[in-house]
């Protein structure tokens, strides 16, 4: 047994300190970034936000909507082959990741889709990225898809971030347990405060010319800003994008003035009992559900929320004098807040 005494922080534990700036307007900042990826040498330019590959948010409709903002979507892996072929053959396919796990069935399905179209972005997603099998899976995916931008995870420490990059990942997904419908920390006791995980893993990845994607824990635009400030190259969102027209969650209606009005939408983790019943017939006897099912308010089209996120990030940049998004981590100074201060600021 060992105890690490170093302080580890979450989004709620810090604020970004403002600095003097010559910027006068949010219109003066650029929220887009251009990345050159380690293993492919290819470039991508856009707003580095990704909708999570959950079956509620990782939808084709979401990919089309976010693509208009230059953002990305990791599609969930449960679409039929025909739908995936048609989508990735279209222009909108450039704004999405094809998601797989580690099973032979996942790789067989990918092979069938790739016979009929090109897959440029690949997301290898498991709850626990620390197994040797997962490293082998990343190596296999790189060998099979030498020209694809590969995102793999999830991990929360620098050593495994480096291992995944050396195995073939261009982007490493960071986060174990921070998601709003993830219960891993409560069920297993395993996790890592998300802000510190991003800082440490970004440092490891950037030393190898790789990138990281902060996955989970953002509940407001300010958290997205903090993730970029901590060194995240990409930020993945689930709960913040749930409840919109582009999602596939079940909508609950209420009757108001003689009309049915949408008021809520089902949202659940992909390790929840709801998801496992839907795709695996139930929770296997050797494991426990590590996600929950909630109802999130109905929010209309996702463009409204994207406007809030972009506005928050732009405003943060003006507060610290960053004209380009790539400058944010270099210009960010975090201030730790006490529990009392945290309550004052709504953290």
C-alpha positions as CSV (number, residue, x, y, z in Angstrom):
1,X,0.0,0.0,0.0
2,X,1.2,3.5,-0.8
3,X,-0.2,7.0,-0.4
4,X,0.7,9.9,-2.7
5,X,0.6,13.1,-0.7
6,X,0.9,15.5,-3.7
7,X,-2.2,17.7,-4.1
8,X,-4.5,16.7,-7.0
9,X,-7.1,19.0,-8.3
10,X,-10.5,19.0,-10.1
11,X,-12.1,21.7,-12.2
12,X,-14.1,22.9,-9.1
13,X,-10.8,23.4,-7.2
14,X,-9.4,26.3,-9.3
15,X,-10.2,29.5,-11.1
16,X,-8.3,31.1,-13.9
17,X,-6.6,34.3,-12.9
18,X,-7.2,37.3,-15.2
19,X,-4.3,39.2,-16.7
20,X,-3.8,42.6,-18.4
21,X,-4.7,42.4,-22.0
22,X,-4.8,44.5,-25.2
23,X,-7.8,42.6,-26.5
24,X,-10.9,44.7,-26.6
25,X,-13.5,42.2,-28.0
26,X,-14.2,38.5,-28.2
27,X,-14.2,38.9,-32.0
28,X,-10.4,39.4,-31.8
29,X,-9.7,35.8,-30.7
30,X,-9.4,32.6,-32.8
31,X,-10.8,29.5,-31.2
32,X,-9.6,27.2,-33.9
33,X,-6.5,25.1,-33.8
34,X,-4.4,23.3,-36.4
35,X,-2.7,20.0,-35.3
36,X,-0.2,17.9,-37.1
37,X,-0.5,14.3,-35.9
38,X,2.5,12.2,-35.0
39,X,1.8,8.9,-36.7
40,X,0.1,10.2,-39.9
41,X,1.8,13.5,-40.6
42,X,-1.7,14.8,-41.6
43,X,-3.2,18.1,-40.4
44,X,-6.6,19.0,-39.0
45,X,-8.0,22.4,-38.3
46,X,-11.1,23.3,-36.3
47,X,-12.6,24.0,-32.9
48,X,-11.2,21.0,-30.9
49,X,-14.3,19.9,-29.1
50,X,-15.7,16.3,-29.5
51,X,-19.1,14.9,-28.7
52,X,-18.7,11.7,-26.7
53,X,-19.2,8.3,-28.3
54,X,-22.2,7.5,-26.1
55,X,-25.3,6.4,-28.0
56,X,-27.3,9.4,-26.8
57,X,-24.7,12.0,-27.9
58,X,-22.5,10.3,-30.4
59,X,-25.0,10.4,-33.2
60,X,-24.8,11.1,-36.9
61,X,-27.2,14.1,-36.4
62,X,-24.8,15.5,-33.8
63,X,-21.8,15.1,-36.1
64,X,-23.6,17.1,-38.8
65,X,-24.5,19.8,-36.4
66,X,-21.1,20.1,-34.7
67,X,-19.4,20.0,-38.0
68,X,-20.9,23.4,-38.8
69,X,-18.8,24.8,-35.9
70,X,-15.7,23.0,-37.0
71,X,-16.1,20.5,-34.1
72,X,-16.0,16.7,-34.1
73,X,-18.2,13.8,-32.9
74,X,-17.1,10.3,-31.9
75,X,-19.9,8.2,-33.2
76,X,-21.2,5.4,-30.9
77,X,-20.3,1.9,-32.2
78,X,-23.8,0.5,-32.4
79,X,-24.8,1.9,-35.8
80,X,-25.3,-0.7,-38.5
81,X,-22.7,-1.1,-41.2
82,X,-24.9,0.4,-44.0
83,X,-25.5,3.6,-42.0
84,X,-21.8,4.0,-41.2
85,X,-20.8,3.5,-44.8
86,X,-23.3,6.1,-46.1
87,X,-22.2,8.6,-43.5
88,X,-18.5,8.3,-43.8
89,X,-18.8,8.4,-47.6
90,X,-20.4,11.9,-47.2
91,X,-18.8,15.2,-46.5
92,X,-20.0,15.1,-43.0
93,X,-17.9,12.0,-42.4
94,X,-14.8,14.3,-42.1
95,X,-16.2,15.6,-38.8
96,X,-16.5,12.2,-37.0
97,X,-14.5,9.4,-35.4
98,X,-15.4,5.8,-36.1
99,X,-15.5,4.1,-32.6
100,X,-14.5,0.6,-31.7
101,X,-13.7,-1.5,-28.7
102,X,-11.2,-4.4,-28.4
103,X,-13.3,-7.3,-29.7
104,X,-12.9,-9.3,-32.9
105,X,-16.4,-8.3,-33.8
106,X,-15.5,-4.6,-33.6
107,X,-12.5,-5.1,-36.0
108,X,-14.5,-7.3,-38.4
109,X,-17.2,-4.7,-38.6
110,X,-14.6,-1.9,-39.2
111,X,-13.0,-4.0,-42.0
112,X,-16.4,-4.4,-43.7
113,X,-17.0,-0.6,-43.5
114,X,-13.5,0.2,-44.8
115,X,-14.1,-2.0,-47.9
116,X,-16.7,0.5,-49.0
117,X,-15.4,3.9,-47.7
118,X,-12.5,5.6,-46.0
119,X,-12.2,6.0,-42.3
120,X,-9.9,9.0,-41.4
121,X,-10.6,9.2,-37.7
122,X,-10.6,6.1,-35.4
123,X,-11.6,6.1,-31.7
124,X,-10.5,3.1,-29.6
125,X,-12.5,3.3,-26.4
126,X,-12.4,1.2,-23.3
127,X,-13.1,2.0,-19.7
128,X,-9.7,0.8,-18.5
129,X,-6.8,1.7,-20.8
130,X,-4.2,0.1,-18.5
131,X,-4.4,-3.5,-19.8
132,X,-1.7,-5.0,-22.0
133,X,-4.5,-6.1,-24.3
134,X,-5.4,-2.5,-24.9
135,X,-1.9,-1.6,-25.9
136,X,-1.9,-4.6,-28.3
137,X,-5.2,-3.4,-29.7
138,X,-3.8,0.1,-30.4
139,X,-0.7,-1.4,-32.1
140,X,-3.0,-3.6,-34.2
141,X,-5.2,-0.6,-35.1
142,X,-2.2,1.4,-36.2
143,X,-0.9,-1.5,-38.3
144,X,-4.3,-1.9,-39.9
145,X,-5.0,1.8,-40.4
146,X,-1.6,3.5,-41.0
147,X,-3.3,6.6,-42.4
148,X,-6.0,7.1,-39.7
149,X,-5.8,9.6,-36.9
150,X,-6.2,7.3,-33.8
151,X,-7.6,8.5,-30.5
152,X,-7.3,5.9,-27.7
153,X,-8.1,5.7,-24.0
154,X,-9.0,6.1,-21.2
155,X,-6.1,6.7,-18.9
156,X,-5.1,9.3,-16.3
157,X,-1.4,9.0,-15.8
158,X,1.6,10.2,-17.8
159,X,3.3,6.8,-18.1
160,X,0.3,5.2,-19.9
161,X,-0.2,8.3,-22.0
162,X,3.3,7.8,-23.3
163,X,2.8,4.1,-23.8
164,X,-0.4,4.6,-25.9
165,X,1.3,7.2,-28.0
166,X,4.3,4.9,-28.6
167,X,1.9,2.1,-29.4
168,X,0.3,4.1,-32.2
169,X,-2.2,6.6,-30.8
170,X,-2.1,10.2,-32.0
171,X,-4.5,11.4,-29.3
172,X,-4.9,9.9,-25.8
173,X,-8.3,10.2,-24.0
174,X,-7.9,11.3,-20.4
175,X,-10.4,10.6,-17.7
176,X,-11.5,7.8,-15.4
177,X,-14.7,8.5,-13.4
178,X,-15.3,12.2,-13.9
179,X,-18.4,12.0,-16.2
180,X,-21.8,13.1,-14.9
181,X,-23.3,9.7,-15.5
182,X,-20.2,7.6,-14.6
183,X,-20.1,5.9,-11.2
184,X,-16.7,4.3,-11.5
185,X,-15.3,6.3,-8.6
186,X,-18.2,5.3,-6.3
187,X,-18.4,1.6,-7.4
188,X,-14.7,0.8,-7.6
189,X,-12.9,3.6,-5.7
190,X,-10.7,4.1,-8.7
191,X,-10.1,7.5,-10.4
192,X,-8.0,10.6,-10.6
193,X,-9.0,14.3,-10.2
194,X,-9.5,15.5,-13.8
195,X,-7.7,18.8,-13.9
196,X,-4.5,17.2,-12.5
197,X,-4.8,14.3,-14.9
198,X,-5.0,16.6,-17.8
199,X,-2.0,18.6,-16.7
200,X,0.2,15.6,-16.1
201,X,-0.9,13.6,-19.2
202,X,-0.7,16.6,-21.5
203,X,2.9,17.2,-20.3
204,X,3.7,13.6,-21.1
205,X,2.0,13.6,-24.5
206,X,3.5,16.9,-25.7
207,X,7.0,15.6,-25.0
208,X,6.3,12.9,-27.6
209,X,4.5,15.3,-30.0
210,X,1.2,13.6,-29.3
211,X,-2.1,15.2,-28.2
212,X,-4.6,14.6,-25.3
213,X,-8.4,14.8,-25.2
214,X,-9.9,15.7,-21.8
215,X,-12.9,13.3,-21.5
216,X,-15.4,14.0,-18.8
217,X,-16.0,16.3,-15.9
218,X,-17.1,19.5,-17.7
219,X,-20.5,20.7,-16.5
220,X,-20.3,24.4,-17.7
221,X,-18.4,26.4,-20.4
222,X,-15.9,27.5,-17.7
223,X,-14.8,23.9,-17.2
224,X,-14.1,23.6,-21.0
225,X,-12.0,26.8,-20.6
226,X,-10.1,25.3,-17.7
227,X,-9.5,22.1,-19.6
228,X,-7.8,24.0,-22.4
229,X,-5.9,26.0,-19.8
230,X,-4.6,22.8,-18.3
231,X,-3.2,21.7,-21.6
232,X,-5.9,19.7,-23.2
233,X,-5.7,19.7,-27.0
234,X,-9.3,18.4,-27.4
235,X,-12.2,18.4,-25.0
236,X,-14.8,15.6,-25.1
237,X,-18.3,16.3,-23.8
238,X,-21.2,14.0,-22.9
239,X,-23.6,15.5,-20.4
240,X,-23.3,19.1,-21.7
241,X,-24.4,17.9,-25.1
242,X,-27.2,15.7,-23.9
243,X,-30.9,16.7,-24.1
244,X,-30.7,18.3,-27.6
245,X,-32.6,17.6,-30.8
246,X,-29.6,15.9,-32.3
247,X,-29.5,13.3,-29.5
248,X,-31.1,9.9,-29.6
249,X,-32.4,9.8,-26.0
250,X,-36.0,9.1,-25.1
251,X,-37.9,12.4,-24.8
252,X,-40.4,12.9,-22.0
253,X,-43.4,15.2,-22.8
254,X,-45.8,17.2,-20.6
255,X,-49.1,18.6,-21.7
256,X,-49.3,22.4,-21.4
257,X,-52.2,24.4,-22.7
258,X,-53.5,21.4,-24.6
259,X,-50.1,20.7,-26.4
260,X,-47.4,18.1,-25.7
261,X,-44.2,20.0,-24.9
262,X,-40.8,18.2,-24.6
263,X,-39.3,18.7,-21.1
264,X,-36.7,16.1,-20.6
265,X,-34.5,13.5,-22.3
266,X,-33.0,10.2,-21.0
267,X,-29.2,10.2,-20.6
268,X,-27.1,7.3,-19.3
269,X,-23.5,6.1,-19.1
270,X,-22.4,3.3,-21.5
271,X,-21.5,1.1,-18.5
272,X,-24.9,1.7,-16.9
273,X,-27.5,-1.0,-16.4
274,X,-29.6,0.7,-19.1
275,X,-26.9,0.5,-21.7
276,X,-25.9,-3.1,-20.8
277,X,-29.5,-4.3,-21.0
278,X,-29.9,-2.6,-24.4
279,X,-26.7,-4.0,-25.9
280,X,-25.7,-7.1,-23.9
281,X,-28.9,-8.3,-22.4
282,X,-28.0,-7.2,-18.9
283,X,-25.2,-6.8,-16.5
284,X,-22.8,-9.8,-16.6
285,X,-22.6,-11.8,-13.3
286,X,-18.9,-11.0,-12.8
287,X,-19.2,-7.2,-12.9
288,X,-21.2,-4.2,-11.6
289,X,-22.8,-1.4,-13.5
290,X,-20.5,1.7,-13.4
291,X,-22.9,4.2,-14.8
292,X,-26.3,5.7,-14.0
293,X,-29.4,6.8,-15.9
294,X,-30.8,10.3,-15.4
295,X,-33.1,12.7,-17.1
296,X,-31.6,15.9,-18.5
297,X,-33.7,18.9,-19.4
298,X,-34.7,19.2,-23.0
299,X,-32.5,21.9,-24.6
300,X,-33.6,22.2,-28.2
301,X,-31.0,22.5,-31.0
302,X,-27.4,22.0,-30.0
303,X,-26.3,25.2,-31.7
304,X,-27.6,27.1,-28.7
305,X,-25.3,25.2,-26.3
306,X,-22.4,25.5,-28.8
307,X,-22.9,29.2,-28.8
308,X,-22.6,29.3,-25.0
309,X,-19.4,27.1,-25.0
310,X,-17.8,29.2,-27.8
311,X,-18.7,32.4,-26.0
312,X,-17.3,31.2,-22.7
313,X,-14.0,30.1,-24.3
314,X,-13.7,33.4,-26.3
315,X,-14.4,35.4,-23.1
316,X,-11.8,33.4,-21.1
317,X,-9.2,34.2,-23.9
318,X,-9.9,37.9,-23.6
319,X,-9.4,37.8,-19.8
320,X,-5.9,36.3,-20.1
321,X,-4.8,38.0,-23.4
322,X,-4.7,34.9,-25.6
323,X,-5.5,35.8,-29.2
324,X,-5.3,32.1,-30.3
325,X,-6.5,29.0,-28.6
326,X,-3.0,27.4,-28.8
327,X,-1.7,30.2,-26.5
328,X,-4.2,29.5,-23.7
329,X,-2.2,26.9,-21.7
330,X,0.9,29.1,-21.8
331,X,-1.1,32.1,-20.5
332,X,-3.2,30.3,-17.9
333,X,-2.5,30.7,-14.2
334,X,-4.8,28.7,-12.0
335,X,-5.7,29.9,-8.5
336,X,-6.7,27.3,-5.9
337,X,-9.9,28.1,-4.1
338,X,-11.0,27.0,-0.7
339,X,-14.3,25.2,-0.1
340,X,-15.8,28.5,1.1
341,X,-14.6,30.4,-1.9
342,X,-15.7,27.6,-4.1
343,X,-19.2,27.9,-2.9
344,X,-19.2,31.7,-3.4
345,X,-18.1,31.3,-7.0
346,X,-20.6,28.5,-7.7
347,X,-17.9,25.8,-8.3
